Amino acid sequence: METGSITTPFGRRPMTLGMLASQVMAGEIKPDQSVDKWKLFRALCEAKPLLGISDRALAVLNALLSFYPKNELAQENGLIVFPSNIQLSLRTHGMAEQTVRRHLAALVEAGLLLRKDSPNGKRYVRRDRAGEVNEAFGFSLAPLLARAEEIEQLAAEVMAERLHVQRLRERITLCRRDIAKLIEAAVEEKVEGDWQGLHREFRELIEGLPRSPTTAQLEQLLDELTALRADILNRLEIRVKSTKQRGNADYIERHIQNSNPESNSELEPSFETKQGAMAEQDNRLTVVPRERGRGEAVGSGRQDETRGRRPGSHDEGGGLKTFPLGLVLQACPEILAYGPHGEIRNWRDLMTAAVMVRSMLGVSPSAYQEAANAMGPENAATVMACILERGGHINSAGGYLRDLTRRSEKGEFAIGPMLMALLRANAPTGRKTG
């Protein structure tokens, strides 16, 4: 067993007050105190920045703990381990003995180990006739047991700080994304303001952050980015409110009166609200619009005899059929607020509004360009107006648009059913059909 007396280092190594304090603290361990050595080691790995120890020193400590025969560090089991430097080198995967000695000294200096040197400085153990340890010389793990609670507290502080920094970085990333996209939207929509100056200010904030920033620097950057985002949002909200005020109900009613939904009745499919989903058309009776405003009753499952596809879905050139602008605005009145000066007077105005809606809904420029190539620019703008109208029911506007683009390229998508579904949903109660 351990004698419990104060010991001084062998040879030229000096005695320090820190060593004395560690020995005094180790002598105050309660008889019933114990701790799982590997759980404590994991806490040490977390707390290493606050304890001032390196990864290599922890590797040496791990090797020392592997020589301790029990999983529980306890006074009654003895706390001295006595491997040679050669054995430690093997268990640290070939670390040089000189390096092992240097890291052992670092662990002693950090107050995690105590040297209990023999008269000749060698590490060994004396046993009694029953084979029990009588006295051992080597390294005492008593400081680990004595400081177990402190080490676990330090580990908790490090983990809390790491989580705080992670959340700061996440919020900074979100702010950066918001600011970049809002400035892009403002420039695309020609909103008045010094957007180049705001972009320069944004880049200066980001580039001024050091490669390894402190928590305080991250907090300051987040505050500055949040203020910049609020400023940009305020400017854009003023623009949106002004355009909505100009897009009044009289203008919407004028579009409703100029369109003739009665002559464009078409099959109404289910307008799916999940990404990449469009219900197949059922085989109900429908009225197919003709170019001169007349219709005939046919089964929706019947194929066009001249072109081998559903009538009313595509034009004679093989592309998607373009519906009258008045009908589009009647089915999708929400898009009016995003037109130039709160009005949509022609297809160019609708396409301009669609670009603004595309940015607002998070649809990438490439996804919108692919849709315009596959459907035509007027139809792509019409689809964006439909997505805006049902935006609260669609999980991913970009994914939904890409799916419609793929369906259009295969000839499996028609805009008419989508417009008719929205037209009936937005019609006054007395005029709803179906």
RODO-2510 file (C-alpha; in nm, 4 decimals, decimal comma):
residues 434
     n   res          X          Y          Z
     1     m     0,0000     0,0000     0,0000
     2     e     0,0989     0,3665    -0,0363
     3     t     0,2668     0,5348     0,2565
     4     g     0,0942     0,8668     0,1884
     5     s     0,4084     1,0677     0,2747
     6     i     0,5374     1,3603     0,0714
     7     t     0,7996     1,2564    -0,1837
     8     t     1,0525     1,4647    -0,3767
     9     p     1,1733     1,3948    -0,7316
    10     f     1,4825     1,1862    -0,8046
    11     g     1,8021     1,3319    -0,9473
    12     r     1,8280     1,6871    -1,0741
    13     r     1,4537     1,7439    -1,1092
    14     p     1,3590     2,0228    -0,8670
    15     m     1,0749     2,0193    -0,6192
    16     t     0,8113     2,2888    -0,6814
    17     l     0,5221     2,4305    -0,4835
    18     g     0,2898     2,2995    -0,7558
    19     m     0,4107     1,9435    -0,6906
    20     l     0,3647     1,9948    -0,3192
    21     a     0,0112     2,1284    -0,3713
    22     s    -0,0737     1,8249    -0,5875
    23     q     0,0512     1,5872    -0,3220
    24     v    -0,1454     1,7658    -0,0496
    25     m    -0,4617     1,7536    -0,2626
    26     a    -0,4050     1,3832    -0,3354
    27     g    -0,3821     1,3182     0,0358
    28     e    -0,7342     1,4580     0,0844
    29     i    -0,9064     1,1923    -0,1282
    30     k    -1,2037     1,0398     0,0521
    31     p    -1,1748     0,6644     0,1250
    32     d    -1,4922     0,5792    -0,0687
    33     q    -1,4227     0,8121    -0,3634
    34     s    -1,3958     0,6434    -0,7043
    35     v    -1,4400     0,7265    -1,0736
    36     d    -1,4462     0,5337    -1,4014
    37     k    -1,1000     0,5901    -1,5516
    38     w    -1,2137     0,5895    -1,9162
    39     k    -1,5065     0,8217    -1,8519
    40     l    -1,2637     1,0566    -1,6770
    41     f    -1,0200     1,0268    -1,9677
    42     r    -1,2928     1,1302    -2,2148
    43     a    -1,3651     1,4340    -1,9982
    44     l    -0,9911     1,5139    -2,0035
    45     c    -0,9925     1,5013    -2,3828
    46     e    -1,2765     1,7559    -2,3867
    47     a    -1,1157     1,9820    -2,1261
    48     k    -0,7626     1,9761    -2,2688
    49     p    -0,7731     2,3396    -2,3959
    50     l    -0,8370     2,4629    -2,0408
    51     l    -0,5840     2,2260    -1,8840
    52     g    -0,3039     2,3192    -2,1225
    53     i    -0,2168     1,9679    -2,2376
    54     s    -0,1595     1,8358    -2,5891
    55     d    -0,2926     1,5399    -2,7818
    56     r     0,0423     1,3621    -2,7464
    57     a     0,0404     1,4090    -2,3687
    58     l    -0,3093     1,2580    -2,3600
    59     a    -0,1809     0,9602    -2,5604
    60     v     0,0848     0,8986    -2,2917
    61     l    -0,1771     0,9326    -2,0164
    62     n    -0,3996     0,6855    -2,2003
    63     a    -0,1099     0,4384    -2,2012
    64     l    -0,0558     0,4890    -1,8262
    65     l    -0,4260     0,4283    -1,7571
    66     s    -0,4087     0,1039    -1,9561
    67     f    -0,1576    -0,0266    -1,7006
    68     y    -0,4003     0,0362    -1,4162
    69     p    -0,5649    -0,3049    -1,3529
    70     k    -0,9131    -0,1811    -1,2551
    71     n    -1,1711     0,0255    -1,4429
    72     e    -1,2488     0,2251    -1,1275
    73     l    -0,9844     0,4596    -0,9914
    74     a    -1,0069     0,4212    -0,6126
    75     q    -0,7799     0,4619    -0,3137
    76     e    -0,8403     0,1052    -0,1984
    77     n    -0,7128    -0,0346    -0,5314
    78     g    -0,3888     0,1621    -0,5140
    79     l    -0,3173     0,4484    -0,7503
    80     i     0,0446     0,3812    -0,8565
    81     v     0,1378     0,2541    -1,2037
    82     f     0,4978     0,1622    -1,2790
    83     p     0,5550     0,0804    -1,6492
    84     s     0,8965     0,1409    -1,8003
    85     n     0,9510     0,3953    -2,0744
    86     i     0,9959     0,1074    -2,3217
    87     q     0,6513    -0,0306    -2,2333
    88     l     0,4984     0,3159    -2,2596
    89     s     0,6619     0,3620    -2,6005
    90     l     0,5021     0,0390    -2,7244
    91     r     0,1563     0,1350    -2,5992
    92     t     0,1832     0,4795    -2,7572
    93     h     0,2391     0,3155    -3,0966
    94     g     0,6139     0,3603    -3,1111
    95     m     0,6510     0,7097    -2,9636
    96     a     1,0189     0,7844    -2,8977
    97     e     1,1259     0,7389    -2,5345
    98     q     1,2591     1,0939    -2,5204
    99     t     0,9193     1,2199    -2,6361
   100     v     0,7456     0,9995    -2,3767
   101     r     0,9592     1,1517    -2,0998
   102     r     0,8801     1,5042    -2,2197
   103     h     0,5051     1,4442    -2,2139
   104     l     0,5227     1,2727    -1,8738
   105     a     0,6864     1,5894    -1,7426
   106     a     0,4058     1,7971    -1,9006
   107     l     0,1400     1,5837    -1,7267
   108     v     0,3165     1,6276    -1,3916
   109     e     0,3446     2,0032    -1,4474
   110     a    -0,0276     2,0207    -1,5345
   111     g    -0,1092     1,8574    -1,2001
   112     l    -0,2538     1,5393    -1,3514
   113     l     0,0198     1,3002    -1,2337
   114     l     0,2516     1,2671    -0,9330
   115     r     0,5952     1,1124    -0,9376
   116     k     0,6681     0,8686    -0,6602
   117     d     1,0326     0,8030    -0,7255
   118     s     1,2281     0,5175    -0,5669
   119     p     1,5696     0,5768    -0,4045
   120     n     1,7428     0,4959    -0,7364
   121     g     1,4783     0,6540    -0,9602
   122     k     1,3598     0,3219    -1,1021
   123     r     0,9939     0,2184    -1,1255
   124     y     0,9087    -0,1055    -0,9510
   125     v     0,6810    -0,2677    -0,6957
   126     r     0,7335    -0,4677    -0,3748
   127     r     0,4831    -0,7398    -0,2910
   128     d     0,4187    -0,9330     0,0273
   129     r     0,4165    -1,3123     0,0569
   130     a     0,0497    -1,3224    -0,0510
   131     g     0,1344    -1,1363    -0,3734
   132     e    -0,0358    -0,8148    -0,2697
   133     v     0,1320    -0,4825    -0,3481
   134     n     0,3221    -0,3622    -0,0440
   135     e     0,4863    -0,0544    -0,1930
   136     a     0,5104     0,0761    -0,5496
   137     f     0,7292     0,3386    -0,7121
   138     g     0,6246     0,5064    -1,0388
   139     f     0,3458     0,7501    -1,1258
   140     s     0,0517     0,8175    -0,8986
   141     l    -0,2912     0,8708    -1,0577
   142     a    -0,4178     1,0266    -0,7350
   143     p    -0,4436     1,3823    -0,8856
   144     l    -0,6880     1,2508    -1,1461
   145     l    -0,9121     1,1067    -0,8766
   146     a    -0,8834     1,4182    -0,6609
   147     r    -0,9644     1,6511    -0,9512
   148     a    -1,2319     1,4332    -1,1162
   149     e    -1,5175     1,6723    -1,0384
   150     e    -1,3166     1,9748    -1,1548
   151     i    -1,2187     1,8006    -1,4789
   152     e    -1,5798     1,7071    -1,5575
   153     q    -1,6881     2,0660    -1,4930
   154     l    -1,4180     2,1986    -1,7269
   155     a    -1,5255     1,9485    -1,9924
   156     a    -1,8866     2,0686    -1,9625
   157     e    -1,7722     2,4298    -2,0072
   158     v    -1,5719     2,3421    -2,3193
   159     m    -1,8651     2,1523    -2,4723
   160     a    -2,1031     2,4409    -2,3960
   161     e    -1,8613     2,6876    -2,5549
   162     r    -1,8247     2,4645    -2,8620
   163     l    -2,2023     2,4425    -2,8981
   164     h    -2,2312     2,8197    -2,8614
   165     v    -1,9692     2,8755    -3,1338
   166     q    -2,1423     2,6224    -3,3593
   167     r    -2,4732     2,8062    -3,3234
   168     l    -2,3025     3,1399    -3,3878
   169     r    -2,1505     3,0036    -3,7085
   170     e    -2,4867     2,8620    -3,8196
   171     r    -2,6604     3,1959    -3,7622
   172     i    -2,3793     3,3810    -3,9430
   173     t    -2,4151     3,1431    -4,2387
   174     l    -2,7904     3,2077    -4,2534
   175     c    -2,7346     3,5852    -4,2361
   176     r    -2,4749     3,5694    -4,5139
   177     r    -2,7110     3,3712    -4,7361
   178     d    -3,0043     3,6044    -4,6673
   179     i    -2,8038     3,9203    -4,7357
   180     a    -2,6525     3,7872    -5,0596
   181     k    -2,9870     3,6715    -5,1982
   182     l    -3,1749     3,9849    -5,0911
   183     i    -2,9170     4,2100    -5,2572
   184     e    -2,9321     3,9933    -5,5687
   185     a    -3,3111     4,0216    -5,5756
   186     a    -3,2966     4,3978    -5,5283
   187     v    -3,0491     4,4392    -5,8166
   188     e    -3,2478     4,2110    -6,0482
   189     e    -3,5719     4,3965    -5,9761
   190     k    -3,4033     4,7379    -6,0098
   191     v    -3,5063     4,8523    -5,6621
   192     e    -3,3687     5,1981    -5,5916
   193     g    -3,0771     5,2092    -5,3491
   194     d    -2,6980     5,1885    -5,3202
   195     w    -2,6856     4,8084    -5,3498
   196     q    -2,3241     4,8068    -5,4658
   197     g    -2,2268     4,9982    -5,1539
   198     l    -2,4228     4,7586    -4,9331
   199     h    -2,2554     4,4639    -5,1056
   200     r    -1,9116     4,6155    -5,0447
   201     e    -1,9986     4,6659    -4,6785
   202     f    -2,1140     4,3033    -4,6627
   203     r    -1,7891     4,1732    -4,8160
   204     e    -1,5759     4,3886    -4,5839
   205     l    -1,7502     4,2394    -4,2814
   206     i    -1,6920     3,8835    -4,4024
   207     e    -1,3329     3,9343    -4,5165
   208     g    -1,2419     4,1141    -4,1928
   209     l    -1,3013     3,7977    -3,9888
   210     p    -0,9744     3,6187    -3,8913
   211     r    -0,9187     3,2603    -4,0004
   212     s    -0,9512     3,1397    -3,6399
   213     p    -1,1890     3,3913    -3,4812
   214     t    -1,2657     3,4141    -3,1126
   215     t    -1,6160     3,3805    -2,9750
   216     a    -1,6317     3,7562    -2,9159
   217     q    -1,5374     3,8259    -3,2791
   218     l    -1,8072     3,5872    -3,4042
   219     e    -2,0672     3,7527    -3,1797
   220     q    -1,9681     4,0977    -3,3079
   221     l    -1,9873     3,9811    -3,6709
   222     l    -2,3312     3,8288    -3,6137
   223     d    -2,4590     4,1558    -3,4625
   224     e    -2,3287     4,3562    -3,7600
   225     l    -2,4691     4,1133    -4,0183
   226     t    -2,8066     4,1066    -3,8416
   227     a    -2,8230     4,4864    -3,8508
   228     l    -2,7302     4,4900    -4,2212
   229     r    -2,9935     4,2293    -4,3033
   230     a    -3,2580     4,4275    -4,1137
   231     d    -3,1659     4,7393    -4,3128
   232     i    -3,1967     4,5562    -4,6468
   233     l    -3,5253     4,3934    -4,5474
   234     n    -3,6662     4,7292    -4,4427
   235     r    -3,5866     4,8790    -4,7838
   236     l    -3,7387     4,5853    -4,9707
   237     e    -4,0495     4,5787    -4,7511
   238     i    -4,1110     4,9450    -4,8302
   239     r    -4,0928     4,8593    -5,2026
   240     v    -4,3263     4,5586    -5,1658
   241     k    -4,5822     4,7580    -4,9661
   242     s    -4,5814     5,0391    -5,2198
   243     t    -4,6370     4,7970    -5,5085
   244     k    -4,9204     4,6208    -5,3253
   245     q    -5,0971     4,9505    -5,2653
   246     r    -5,0881     5,0264    -5,6380
   247     g    -5,2099     4,6777    -5,7291
   248     n    -5,5650     4,7514    -5,6108
   249     a    -5,8848     4,5512    -5,6381
   250     d    -6,0199     4,7581    -5,9311
   251     y    -5,7291     4,6496    -6,1466
   252     i    -5,7797     4,2833    -6,0583
   253     e    -6,1539     4,3105    -6,1357
   254     r    -6,0734     4,4607    -6,4759
   255     h    -5,8741     4,1503    -6,5668
   256     i    -6,1565     3,9249    -6,4475
   257     q    -6,4124     4,1065    -6,6656
   258     n    -6,1883     4,0918    -6,9746
   259     s    -6,1385     3,7140    -6,9500
   260     n    -6,3947     3,4485    -7,0372
   261     p    -6,3495     3,1460    -6,8096
   262     e    -6,6782     2,9954    -6,9239
   263     s    -6,5309     2,9094    -7,2666
   264     n    -6,2100     2,7638    -7,1200
   265     s    -6,3498     2,4987    -6,8863
   266     e    -6,1018     2,2139    -6,8607
   267     l    -6,0346     1,9058    -6,6525
   268     e    -5,9352     1,9937    -6,2916
   269     p    -5,6701     1,7584    -6,1506
   270     s    -5,5460     1,7500    -5,7951
   271     f    -5,2878     2,0301    -5,7497
   272     e    -5,0293     1,8382    -5,5413
   273     t    -4,8595     2,0182    -5,2575
   274     k    -4,5505     1,8023    -5,2256
   275     q    -4,2264     1,8341    -5,4208
   276     g    -4,2290     1,6630    -5,7580
   277     a    -4,5940     1,5494    -5,7409
   278     m    -4,8767     1,6012    -5,9995
   279     a    -5,1820     1,3750    -5,9980
   280     e    -5,2714     1,1981    -6,3237
   281     q    -5,5825     1,3198    -6,5028
   282     d    -5,8913     1,1068    -6,4445
   283     n    -6,1268     0,9950    -6,7213
   284     r    -6,4084     1,2412    -6,6586
   285     l    -6,5935     1,4312    -6,9360
   286     t    -6,4353     1,7699    -7,0118
   287     v    -6,4714     2,0576    -7,2557
   288     v    -6,1606     2,1305    -7,4604
   289     p    -6,1068     2,4933    -7,5650
   290     r    -6,0585     2,5792    -7,9318
   291     e    -5,8820     2,8746    -8,0835
   292     r    -6,2131     3,0457    -8,1826
   293     g    -6,3699     3,0089    -7,8331
   294     r    -6,5892     2,7048    -7,9150
   295     g    -6,5611     2,3678    -7,7353
   296     e    -6,6677     2,0093    -7,7816
   297     a    -6,7292     1,7353    -7,5274
   298     v    -6,4749     1,4538    -7,5366
   299     g    -6,3411     1,1947    -7,2877
   300     s    -6,0227     1,3157    -7,1221
   301     g    -5,8619     0,9792    -7,1912
   302     r    -5,9156     1,0182    -7,5705
   303     q    -5,6030     1,0902    -7,7765
   304     d    -5,5768     1,3596    -8,0461
   305     e    -5,6113     1,1595    -8,3675
   306     t    -5,3771     1,3810    -8,5682
   307     r    -5,0886     1,4198    -8,3205
   308     g    -5,1294     1,1263    -8,0758
   309     r    -5,1500     1,3344    -7,7564
   310     r    -5,4150     1,4902    -7,5352
   311     p    -5,5922     1,7824    -7,7072
   312     g    -5,5521     2,1237    -7,5487
   313     s    -5,2184     2,0411    -7,3850
   314     h    -4,9705     2,1498    -7,6521
   315     d    -4,9735     2,3782    -7,9516
   316     e    -4,9204     2,2698    -8,3101
   317     g    -4,5489     2,3397    -8,2874
   318     g    -4,5035     2,0755    -8,0173
   319     g    -4,4602     2,3151    -7,7245
   320     l    -4,6877     2,3911    -7,4317
   321     k    -5,0021     2,5854    -7,5142
   322     t    -4,9929     2,9493    -7,3962
   323     f    -5,3162     3,0683    -7,2344
   324     p    -5,4505     3,4264    -7,2488
   325     l    -5,2834     3,6661    -7,0081
   326     g    -5,6202     3,7717    -6,8646
   327     l    -5,6994     3,4115    -6,7742
   328     v    -5,3593     3,3693    -6,6052
   329     l    -5,4100     3,6837    -6,3953
   330     q    -5,7626     3,5809    -6,3004
   331     a    -5,6356     3,2402    -6,1798
   332     c    -5,3240     3,3855    -6,0100
   333     p    -5,4053     3,7328    -5,8718
   334     e    -5,1197     3,7233    -5,6182
   335     i    -4,8635     3,7853    -5,8952
   336     l    -5,0104     4,1319    -5,9623
   337     a    -4,8386     4,2847    -5,6599
   338     y    -4,4960     4,1967    -5,8033
   339     g    -4,5401     4,3571    -6,1445
   340     p    -4,3769     4,6916    -6,2337
   341     h    -4,5555     4,9604    -6,0320
   342     g    -4,7980     4,6989    -5,9024
   343     e    -4,9451     4,6313    -6,2473
   344     i    -4,9133     4,3608    -6,5133
   345     r    -5,0165     4,4990    -6,8517
   346     n    -4,8441     4,2536    -7,0839
   347     w    -4,6400     3,9337    -7,0925
   348     r    -4,3172     4,1267    -7,0353
   349     d    -4,4558     4,2589    -6,7073
   350     l    -4,5564     3,9056    -6,6049
   351     m    -4,2086     3,7696    -6,6816
   352     t    -4,0524     4,0536    -6,4781
   353     a    -4,2792     3,9705    -6,1841
   354     a    -4,1946     3,5993    -6,2186
   355     v    -3,8228     3,6735    -6,1812
   356     m    -3,8899     3,8603    -5,8551
   357     v    -4,1131     3,5792    -5,7281
   358     r    -3,8453     3,3272    -5,8263
   359     s    -3,5920     3,5016    -5,6005
   360     m    -3,8421     3,5358    -5,3149
   361     l    -3,9361     3,1646    -5,3227
   362     g    -3,5721     3,0506    -5,3348
   363     v    -3,5836     2,9074    -5,6878
   364     s    -3,2363     2,9086    -5,8411
   365     p    -3,1732     3,1007    -6,1655
   366     s    -3,0673     2,7751    -6,3349
   367     a    -3,3948     2,5999    -6,2447
   368     y    -3,5986     2,8899    -6,3829
   369     q    -3,3873     2,9062    -6,7008
   370     e    -3,4373     2,5330    -6,7601
   371     a    -3,8124     2,5800    -6,7212
   372     a    -3,8110     2,8700    -6,9689
   373     n    -3,6143     2,6614    -7,2212
   374     a    -3,8500     2,3642    -7,1887
   375     m    -4,1851     2,5463    -7,1671
   376     g    -4,1195     2,8836    -7,3227
   377     p    -4,0720     3,2112    -7,1290
   378     e    -4,4452     3,2942    -7,1105
   379     n    -4,5372     2,9513    -6,9777
   380     a    -4,2495     2,9506    -6,7293
   381     a    -4,3759     3,2836    -6,5930
   382     t    -4,7294     3,1367    -6,5768
   383     v    -4,6046     2,8360    -6,3778
   384     m    -4,4230     3,0680    -6,1329
   385     a    -4,7490     3,2594    -6,0848
   386     c    -4,9288     2,9308    -6,0086
   387     i    -4,6572     2,8253    -5,7619
   388     l    -4,6835     3,1648    -5,5861
   389     e    -5,0612     3,1231    -5,5611
   390     r    -5,0200     2,7893    -5,3817
   391     g    -4,6824     2,8671    -5,2208
   392     g    -4,7993     2,7893    -4,8692
   393     h    -4,8742     2,4305    -4,9715
   394     i    -4,5509     2,3523    -5,1603
   395     n    -4,2497     2,2394    -4,9593
   396     s    -3,9813     2,3221    -5,2185
   397     a    -4,0684     2,5601    -5,5007
   398     g    -3,7369     2,4921    -5,6784
   399     g    -3,7765     2,1149    -5,6665
   400     y    -4,1399     2,1409    -5,7770
   401     l    -4,0455     2,3587    -6,0756
   402     r    -3,7689     2,1175    -6,1806
   403     d    -4,0144     1,8283    -6,1686
   404     l    -4,2630     2,0157    -6,3878
   405     t    -3,9783     2,0955    -6,6290
   406     r    -3,8882     1,7268    -6,6597
   407     r    -4,2545     1,6366    -6,7144
   408     s    -4,2859     1,9078    -6,9791
   409     e    -3,9804     1,7764    -7,1671
   410     k    -4,1469     1,4334    -7,1780
   411     g    -4,4800     1,5780    -7,2934
   412     e    -4,6485     1,4744    -6,9679
   413     f    -4,7395     1,8189    -6,8327
   414     a    -5,0095     2,0687    -6,9336
   415     i    -5,0638     2,4119    -6,7796
   416     g    -5,4387     2,4170    -6,8467
   417     p    -5,5450     2,1844    -6,5603
   418     m    -5,3306     2,3801    -6,3159
   419     l    -5,4846     2,7112    -6,4205
   420     m    -5,8390     2,5738    -6,4107
   421     a    -5,7881     2,4380    -6,0592
   422     l    -5,6725     2,7816    -5,9374
   423     l    -5,9462     2,9589    -6,1354
   424     r    -6,2147     2,7564    -5,9608
   425     a    -6,0482     2,8004    -5,6223
   426     n    -6,0375     3,1788    -5,6639
   427     a    -6,3863     3,2160    -5,8201
   428     p    -6,6698     3,3612    -5,6051
   429     t    -6,8840     3,0945    -5,4397
   430     g    -7,1738     3,1427    -5,6772
   431     r    -6,9587     3,0987    -5,9883
   432     k    -6,7501     2,7918    -5,8885
   433     t    -6,7930     2,4962    -6,1203
   434     g    -6,7226     2,1251    -6,1023
***
